[in-house]
Amino acid sequence: MKTIELHKRPSLFAPSLKRLKPKFRIVTIDETKIIDKSKINYLKSDGSYCEVHMLDGSQVCCSVTMKTIFAKLDTNVFFKTHASYVVNIDQIVSVSSRHDMVVLDSGAKIPVSRVNKQVIKEKMELWFD
């Protein structure tokens, strides 16, 4: 009888465990930054670069795609409003259906795609009382 060694198989749950870690690292041109996920206001994509806007108003520009960073974030806390933007749901203070945007606590106005406009309307009941 052949025994299977399960500990040698890669874990199927490894990618989701990354989302549970409170911090991740970003390599910039001159340093490696440790980013606390709870302090992210929003992400802005610029081609193969991504700007990480923090709650304190600072920002980190890195040569990593927004898709790569978004994969490290909890989708219960972060939402992709547009092809170029991901927002921290806890920072949303208003949703403008007339102008297709969300306004964050910092005053940042983030565009919302037509498709995600409907998704936001549906999820508002889950996100907010």
Helices and strands as residue ranges (DSSP letters): G 6-8, H 14-20, E 23-27, E 32-36, G 37-39, E 40-46, E 49-54, E 59-62, H 66-70, E 78-82, E 85-88, G 89-91, E 92-96, E 101-104, E 109-111, H 114-127
